[in-house]
């Protein structure tokens, strides 16, 4: 159901607002990742008797343990992948793309490459919603599959019995 507060706002302005809010969320998330890294390094979780930062986040920040583990993994990996982190902070990569690329990426002479050093990751990608890390499935942001056909509305409609 649509929120009536936005009924009088033009779609273009709503789109601008969405972009601004996404940028703010990324900035806050980046700050959170920095704090998680510092907390983990200081072993702040020990104050509450927790075994690690992910468990602490799950208990104290109401995150699922799997989400907490992903946050900690990125936070502790960040110093080794500065170009990737910068691309995320600048909005050139989404959080979902960062999570896929971070475990396999490494910095090589200022260029971002896969962990094996063979596959350069572009600084800007013509279709950032379709990046693929070596050995991983494509990250598509719901746009479709890399190298495959996206959803076909006619086919879906026919399965649902439309047009009969």
N, C-alpha and C positions, 0 to 999 in steps of 0.2 A: 504494500500500500504506500502511496506517495505521501510525503510530508508536505502539508499545506504551506509551511513557511517558505518554501521555494517556488511556489506556483507562479509568482509574478516576476521571477528572475529569468532572463534570457538563457537559452541553452549554452551559448558561448561563454557567458559569464559564469555559469555553473561549472563548465569545463575548466575555466581559469582557476576557480576556487578549488576544484578537485586537485589540480596540479600544485597549487600553493600548499594545500593541506598535506599532500603526499610528500612534498619537499620538507615540510616541518616535521612530519613523522620520521623521515629518514634522518634528519638532523638530530632529533631526540634519540632515535635508535642508535645512531653512531656514538652519541655521548654515553648512552647506556652500555654499549660494548666497551668503551674506554674504561668506564667505572668497573665493569665486570672483570676486565683484565687486571686492574689495580687491586681489586678485592681478592682475586684468585692469587695473585703474586704475594699479597700480604697474608694469605691464608686466613682471611677474615671469617671464614666459615667455622673455624675451630672455636671461636668465642661461644658459639651456640652448640658446640659438640657435634657438628655435622662432619661427615667424612670428606666432603668436597664441595666445591662451589655450586655444581649442578644440583646436588641434593638440597643445599641451602636455598637456592632459587626456587626449587619446586616447593619447598616447605614455606618459605617466607614471602615469596612473590606470587604464589599461586600459579606457577607455570607447570605444565606437564613435565615430567622428568625428561622426556625426549626433546622437548623444546628447550629446556634449560641446558641440556647437553650440547645442542646445536649452538646456542648462544655462547657458551663457554668455549667451544671448539673454535669458533670464529674469533673470539676475543683473544685467545692464546695464540692463534695462528697469525693474527694481524701484523705483527712486526716483520714476519717473513714474506709478506705479500703486500708491500706498500702501494704498488700501482693498482692492484685489484681493489684495495680498500679505498683508494682515492677515486677510482671509477664509480664505486658504490656511493661514496659521499657526494659526488657530483651529480648523481642521478643517472649515470650512464648504464649502470647495472641495477637490477632490482635485488632485494634481499634474497629472493628465491634463486636467482642466478648466482649470487655471491656464495650461497651455501653449496651449490653444485661445483663451482670452480675452485673455491678455496682449498679443499683437500688435495687437489691435483695440480695446483699452480705454484710456481716459484718465480722469484724475480731473477732475471739473468741480464746483466748489463743494462738495467733500466727497462728492458722489455719484459712483458709478461709472457711466460711460456708455461706449457704443461710441465708436470713434474719430471717427465723424461727428457725435457728440453727440446723436443722435436717440433712441437706444434705451437706456433706463435698465436697468442690471443690478441685480436686487434684492439687498439686503444679506443676506437669507436667502431661500432658495428652497424652496418646499414639497417639491420633488423634486430635490434637488441633483444627482442622478445623471442629470438630463435637461436640462442647460443647453445653450443654443445661442447661439453668437456670430453676429452678423449676417454673412451671406455665407459661413458655414461649415456643415459637417454637424454634426448634433447629437452631443454627447458623451454616451454612454449608460452607461458603466461596465458594459457587458454586460447591461444590464437590458432592452433592447429599443430600438426606434427611436422617436424623437420623432414623433408624429403618425402612426405606423404600428402595425401589429400586431406584437407580439413573436413569439417562436418558439411554434409550436403543436405540443405534444407528440404529439397524435393524428396530425397530418399527417406528422411526422417518422417516427413508428412505422410508419405505413402505407407510407412509402417504403422502410423497412428490412425490410418483409415481416412485421412483427409482426401477430399476430391472424389469421393465415391458417391 
